[in-house]
Amino acid sequence: MNPKQPAGPAMTLGKLWHSQLVHVAVVCVPIFVSGCAETDLLSPVAPGKYDFLDCPSITKRLARVLYEEANLARLMSRASEAADGAFVNAIVYRDQYNTARAEVRELRKAGEVKKCSPSEMNPPPAAPPE
């Protein structure tokens, strides 16, 4: 005699593994994809975007972007203290942070091409005017 099967489809080990894999993928894929903005190939900043700027303009923009990058890093650090901090960072802050880092790289490249002085290429982070 066979014992009675419960109503509904039988949950096999393969189905259980698949359902858990889907949940892990939903959480992990955005985290892994958010790091893609770090490469030059998928940079969120157009190459040559800052080539038309002179050294003082590059310095001003670089100071603003460095301020934004530091502010986002502070927010990400504070958010990571919470239980859902990694999720919040991946969804809210990581893309903006990667964009700021890409802008810093492009501004520094433009400064090197223009042969800006080292003091101009390392400004203190400055808040944008309100």
N, C-alpha and C positions, 0 to 999 in steps of 0.2 A: 504494500500500500504506500502510496505517495502522500506525504503531508500536504495539506492544502497550501497553495501559494497565495500570498497576500495580493490584494487587488492592485492593478497597475503594473507597469513594466518592471521586470527584474533588474536590479541595479548590479551590474557586473563590475568586476575590477577595472576593466577597460573603460567603461562609461564613467566610473568614479574618477579615474585618473584623468580622463579627458575633461570632465567638468572642472576639476581643480586646476588643470593646465590652462584652461580658458581664463579663469579668475587671475591666475598669476600673470598671464600675458597682458590682460587688461591693465594691470597695475605697472608692470615692468616695461612694456613697450614705450609708453610716453617718456619714461625716465631715460631709457637708452637713446631714443630718438632726439631728446632735447640736447644731448651732447653733440649732435651732428653739426650744429652751428659753429663748432670750434674749428672745423676744417676750412681751408681757403676755398675748396671746391664748392661747398655749400654755404659760403659766407652770406649773412644777411645784408652785408654792405657791398654795394657795387664797386668793383675795382676801379680805381681812378676817380672816385667820387670827390676826393679832396685835392686833386691835382691843380685845380685853378686857384687855390688859396695861397696867400703869401704867409710868411712865417708868423707874424703877429696874429693873424686870423687862425692859423693852425693851433697856436698856443692857447688862444681863448677857447676854441672848441675842445681841445684836448683837456683843458682844466675842467670844463663842464662835464665832459664824458667821464673823466676820472672821478668826479664827485658823484655822478650817477652810479658808476660801478661800485664805489665804496658804499653808497647808500643801499644799493641792492644786496651787496654782500652782508651788510649789517642786518637787513630785513630777513635774509635767508638764514642767517645764524640764529636770529631770534625765533623764526618760525620752526627751525629744526629742533628746538627745545620742546615743542608740543608733540603729542602722540602722533598726530597726522602731519607732522612737519615735512617729511619727505614728499608726501603727496602734494601739499600746498606749494612747496618749492618747485616741483616738477611742473605743476599746472600754472602757477601764477608768476613766479619770479625767474625761473631758469632761462626762458627764452629772452626776456629783457636783459638779463645778465650777460648771456652769450652775445647778444647784439651789441651791448656796450663794449664788451671785450673786443669784438670784431672792429668796432669803430676806433678803438684805441690803437689797434694794430694798423689799420689803414691810415690813421692820422700820423702815426710814427713813420710809416713808409713814405708818406707824402713829405714829411719833414726831412727825412734822409735824402730824398730826391732833390729837394730845394736847398739842401745843405744848411738847415737851420742849426743854430748853436745848441749845445747840450743843455744849457740853462733854459732855452725856449722849449725843448722837448721833454723837460721834466718839471712842469709847473705844479704848484700845489693845487689839489682839487678845490674848485671854486663853485659855489652854488650859483645857479643861473639867476639873473636879476628877476625880481618879482614884478 
